[in-house]
Amino acid sequence: MASQNGCNLTSKDLTVIEDQLTHLATACRVAQGYAAQFQNAQLRDLAANIARHHRQQYDALFTFLNGCQ
């Protein structure tokens, strides 16, 4: 798939990116779930930071993919 921005992604590339987006979204959801469950403030903050990290990675990959249209 050619685009104006120089992204030449094959269907295999798109499949890998789709899988990665799914994994990142799942990891974010799981970490958010742990953050909601933890009573210990340090563990709650750690889980929230992990969730935030996964969300940022998801957003960056999604932005990259949208830039390739």
N, C-alpha and C positions, 0 to 999 in steps of 0.2 A: 504494500500500500504506500504509494508515494504521496508526499504532501509538500506544501509550499515552504514549510519550516525545515525541510531536510530530514524529516523522520521517514525512514523507509522500513516499516515494520511488516514482518511476515505474519501469516496467520499463527505460526508457532510462537512468535514474539508476543502477539496479542493474548494468546492462551496463557503464557507464562505470567504476563502482567496481570491478567484477570485472576489467576490463582494467587498471586502475591497480594493483590487488593483484598481478596477474600480472607487470606491469612491475617493480614494486618487488621482488618475490621473485626475478625474473631478475637484476636489478641487484645485489642482495645476493649471490646465488650467484656471479656473475661477479667481483665485488670480492673475495669470499672466495677464489676460485680464484687471482686475482692475488696476494693476500696470501700464499698458500701457495707461490707460485712465486718471488717476489722474494727475492733474496739480500741486497739493500741494506735495512738495518733501517728507514731513513726511509720508503722506498717501501712496505715491508711494513706499517709502522704506518699510513701514509696509506690504503692499500687496506683495512686492517682497520677503520679509522675510517669510511671510506665505506660498507663493508658494514654496520657497526653503525648508521649513520645511516639507510640504506635499511630495515634491520630495524625500527628505531624507527618510521619512517613507516608501514611495513606494519602493525605492531602497533597504532598509533594509529587507522588507518583501519579495521582489523578490529574493534577495540573499539567504534568509532563504529557500525559496521554491526551488531554484536551488540546494542548498546544500542537499536537501532531495532526490535527484534523485539517 
